[in-house]
């Protein structure tokens, strides 16, 4: 039974090559011992988001120190579709639930933004990044999404690459739906999803967004979705289209 179970996985910011030794940090040692429940001489899968996935063996493990011997590459790094999400962080555990799910879906970049109706004024990067790493480890991804600097809405779009088209999930839009946008714009040009705050963007913010010719407003249906549900729904639809290219 042990031979057919998948190896437990660890993301690590270290170069990976055959027969190299990796000294583990205190936090990774704790994770291996107390979360993954791996012991000395057992195998583990390791990845760094650049060089694919490797099989290693725990050579040494104590309370604060660990050593992994990298044995062989088991998966090569694959290029994923570029998928971005721009969103207004939501309150409490639902924010980290959202980061977990969009990481599992395969998002490449996470852009947290502040709007006039934001309830979150400070973004906890440490917790958000830990959540993204855990989701990548669990889901079998070979990389971890990049979480960008927390910016104001207009601040982000002042530096945005205008060749990167964005679909804006607007709860007030009644006539334009997901498939309608892709009838007028090549699929390969749309890589990003914009999700507003609970209660939606203010009127001035919506007017600002509608004046940007690289943003397409659309409806996700007749129901008003919570921000996390809207993000997961929109990304699922976009990823499904990108996978068909």
C-alpha positions as CSV (number, residue, x, y, z in Angstrom):
1,X,0.0,0.0,0.0
2,X,2.8,2.4,0.9
3,X,4.3,2.1,-2.6
4,X,1.2,3.4,-4.4
5,X,0.4,6.3,-2.2
6,X,1.6,9.7,-3.6
7,X,4.6,11.2,-1.9
8,X,4.0,14.1,0.5
9,X,5.2,17.4,-1.0
10,X,7.3,20.3,0.2
11,X,7.8,23.6,-1.6
12,X,11.3,25.0,-1.0
13,X,13.3,28.0,-2.3
14,X,16.4,26.1,-3.0
15,X,18.1,24.9,-6.2
16,X,17.3,21.2,-6.9
17,X,19.8,18.9,-8.5
18,X,20.6,15.2,-8.2
19,X,22.6,14.1,-5.1
20,X,22.5,17.5,-3.5
21,X,21.8,18.0,0.2
22,X,19.2,20.5,1.4
23,X,19.4,21.9,4.9
24,X,15.8,22.6,6.1
25,X,14.7,25.7,7.9
26,X,13.1,25.4,11.4
27,X,9.7,26.0,9.9
28,X,10.1,23.3,7.2
29,X,11.5,20.9,9.7
30,X,8.4,21.5,11.9
31,X,6.1,21.1,8.9
32,X,7.7,17.8,7.9
33,X,7.7,16.3,11.4
34,X,4.4,17.6,12.7
35,X,2.2,18.2,9.7
36,X,3.3,15.7,7.1
37,X,4.4,13.2,9.8
38,X,7.5,12.1,7.9
39,X,10.4,10.4,9.6
40,X,14.0,9.8,8.9
41,X,14.8,7.6,5.8
42,X,11.3,8.2,4.4
43,X,10.8,9.7,0.9
44,X,9.4,13.1,0.1
45,X,8.6,15.1,-3.0
46,X,10.2,18.6,-3.3
47,X,9.7,21.4,-5.8
48,X,10.8,25.0,-6.1
49,X,8.6,26.4,-8.9
50,X,11.5,26.4,-11.4
51,X,13.1,23.0,-11.8
52,X,10.2,20.6,-11.7
53,X,9.5,18.0,-9.0
54,X,12.1,15.8,-7.3
55,X,12.1,12.8,-5.1
56,X,14.2,13.1,-1.9
57,X,14.9,11.1,1.2
58,X,15.0,12.5,4.8
59,X,18.6,11.9,5.8
60,X,18.4,13.5,9.2
61,X,15.6,15.0,11.3
62,X,15.6,16.5,14.7
63,X,13.3,19.1,16.4
64,X,14.9,22.1,14.7
65,X,17.1,20.7,11.9
66,X,16.5,18.5,8.9
67,X,18.5,17.3,5.9
68,X,17.1,16.0,2.6
69,X,19.1,14.1,0.0
70,X,17.8,14.9,-3.5
71,X,17.7,11.7,-5.4
72,X,16.0,12.1,-8.8
73,X,13.6,14.3,-10.9
74,X,10.1,12.8,-11.2
75,X,8.4,15.7,-13.0
76,X,9.7,18.3,-15.4
77,X,8.6,21.9,-15.0
78,X,5.7,22.7,-17.3
79,X,4.6,26.1,-18.6
80,X,1.2,27.0,-17.4
81,X,-1.3,29.4,-18.9
82,X,-1.0,32.9,-17.6
83,X,-4.0,33.6,-15.4
84,X,-4.2,36.7,-13.2
85,X,-6.8,37.7,-10.6
86,X,-7.3,41.3,-9.4
87,X,-9.5,41.4,-6.3
88,X,-10.5,43.4,-3.2
89,X,-9.5,41.3,-0.2
90,X,-12.4,40.1,1.9
91,X,-12.7,39.8,5.7
92,X,-11.7,36.9,7.8
93,X,-11.1,33.3,6.9
94,X,-12.9,33.7,3.6
95,X,-10.0,35.6,2.2
96,X,-7.6,32.7,2.8
97,X,-10.2,30.2,1.5
98,X,-10.3,32.3,-1.7
99,X,-6.5,32.3,-2.0
100,X,-6.4,28.5,-1.4
101,X,-9.0,27.8,-4.1
102,X,-7.6,30.1,-6.8
103,X,-4.2,28.6,-6.2
104,X,-5.6,25.1,-6.7
105,X,-7.3,26.3,-9.9
106,X,-3.9,27.5,-11.3
107,X,-3.8,31.3,-11.0
108,X,-0.4,32.7,-11.8
109,X,-0.6,36.2,-10.2
110,X,-2.7,37.6,-7.4
111,X,-3.2,41.4,-7.3
112,X,-4.9,42.5,-4.1
113,X,-6.3,46.0,-4.5
114,X,-8.0,48.6,-2.2
115,X,-11.3,50.2,-3.2
116,X,-13.5,52.9,-1.7
117,X,-15.6,50.1,-0.1
118,X,-12.7,48.0,1.2
119,X,-13.0,46.5,4.6
120,X,-9.4,45.4,4.6
121,X,-6.8,48.2,4.9
122,X,-3.8,46.0,5.5
123,X,-2.9,42.8,3.6
124,X,-1.3,40.0,5.6
125,X,1.3,38.8,3.0
126,X,2.9,36.2,5.3
127,X,-0.4,34.4,5.9
128,X,-1.5,34.8,2.3
129,X,1.7,33.4,0.9
130,X,1.7,30.5,3.4
131,X,-1.8,29.7,2.3
132,X,-0.8,29.7,-1.4
133,X,2.2,27.5,-0.7
134,X,0.1,25.0,1.3
135,X,-2.5,24.9,-1.5
136,X,0.2,24.3,-4.2
137,X,1.7,21.5,-2.1
138,X,-1.6,19.8,-1.6
139,X,-2.9,20.2,-5.1
140,X,0.1,18.9,-7.0
141,X,1.1,22.2,-8.6
142,X,4.7,22.7,-9.6
143,X,4.7,26.4,-8.7
144,X,3.2,28.9,-6.4
145,X,1.3,32.1,-7.5
146,X,3.0,35.4,-7.0
147,X,1.2,37.8,-4.7
148,X,1.8,41.4,-5.7
149,X,1.9,44.6,-3.7
150,X,-1.4,45.8,-2.2
151,X,-2.3,48.8,-4.3
152,X,-5.2,51.2,-4.7
153,X,-7.5,50.5,-7.7
154,X,-6.3,53.4,-9.8
155,X,-2.7,52.9,-8.7
156,X,-2.6,49.4,-10.2
157,X,-4.3,50.4,-13.5
158,X,-1.9,53.3,-13.9
159,X,0.9,50.8,-14.4
160,X,-1.1,47.9,-16.0
161,X,0.0,46.5,-19.4
162,X,-2.8,47.6,-21.6
163,X,-2.3,44.6,-23.9
164,X,-3.4,42.4,-21.0
165,X,-7.2,42.4,-21.4
166,X,-9.3,42.0,-18.2
167,X,-12.8,40.7,-17.7
168,X,-14.7,42.5,-14.9
169,X,-17.4,40.6,-13.2
170,X,-20.0,43.3,-12.7
171,X,-23.1,42.4,-10.7
172,X,-25.0,45.3,-12.4
173,X,-24.4,44.1,-15.9
174,X,-27.5,42.5,-17.4
175,X,-26.8,42.0,-21.1
176,X,-23.2,40.9,-21.6
177,X,-22.2,37.4,-20.5
178,X,-18.9,35.4,-20.5
179,X,-19.2,33.9,-24.0
180,X,-20.2,37.3,-25.5
181,X,-16.8,38.8,-24.7
182,X,-14.9,36.0,-26.4
183,X,-16.9,36.5,-29.6
184,X,-15.3,40.0,-30.0
185,X,-11.9,39.5,-28.4
186,X,-9.3,36.7,-29.2
187,X,-9.1,34.2,-26.3
188,X,-5.4,34.4,-26.0
189,X,-5.5,38.1,-25.1
190,X,-7.7,37.8,-22.1
191,X,-5.8,36.5,-19.1
192,X,-7.2,38.4,-16.1
193,X,-10.3,38.5,-13.9
194,X,-11.3,41.5,-11.8
195,X,-13.5,41.0,-8.8
196,X,-14.9,43.9,-6.8
197,X,-15.6,44.2,-3.0
198,X,-18.7,43.0,-1.2
199,X,-21.4,45.4,-2.3
200,X,-19.5,46.2,-5.5
201,X,-17.4,49.1,-6.6
202,X,-18.6,52.7,-6.1
203,X,-20.2,54.6,-9.0
204,X,-17.1,56.7,-9.6
205,X,-14.9,53.5,-9.6
206,X,-17.2,51.8,-12.1
207,X,-17.1,54.9,-14.4
208,X,-13.3,54.8,-14.1
209,X,-13.2,51.1,-15.1
210,X,-15.7,51.6,-18.0
211,X,-13.4,54.2,-19.5
212,X,-10.5,51.7,-19.8
213,X,-10.7,50.1,-23.2
214,X,-8.9,46.9,-22.0
215,X,-11.6,46.0,-19.5
216,X,-14.7,44.1,-20.4
217,X,-17.7,44.2,-18.0
218,X,-19.8,41.0,-18.0
219,X,-22.4,39.2,-15.9
220,X,-21.9,35.8,-14.3
221,X,-25.6,35.2,-14.2
222,X,-28.8,36.4,-12.6
223,X,-27.7,35.7,-9.0
224,X,-25.6,38.1,-7.0
225,X,-22.5,36.1,-6.0
226,X,-20.3,36.7,-3.0
227,X,-16.8,37.8,-4.0
228,X,-15.1,34.5,-3.3
229,X,-17.8,32.6,-5.3
230,X,-17.6,35.0,-8.2
231,X,-13.8,34.7,-8.3
232,X,-13.9,30.9,-8.4
233,X,-16.7,30.8,-11.0
234,X,-15.0,33.3,-13.3
235,X,-11.6,31.7,-13.1
236,X,-13.0,28.3,-13.8
237,X,-14.7,29.6,-16.9
238,X,-11.5,31.4,-18.1
239,X,-9.2,28.5,-17.4
240,X,-11.5,26.2,-19.3
241,X,-11.3,28.5,-22.3
242,X,-7.5,28.9,-22.1
243,X,-7.0,25.1,-21.9
244,X,-8.8,24.8,-25.2
245,X,-6.3,27.1,-27.1
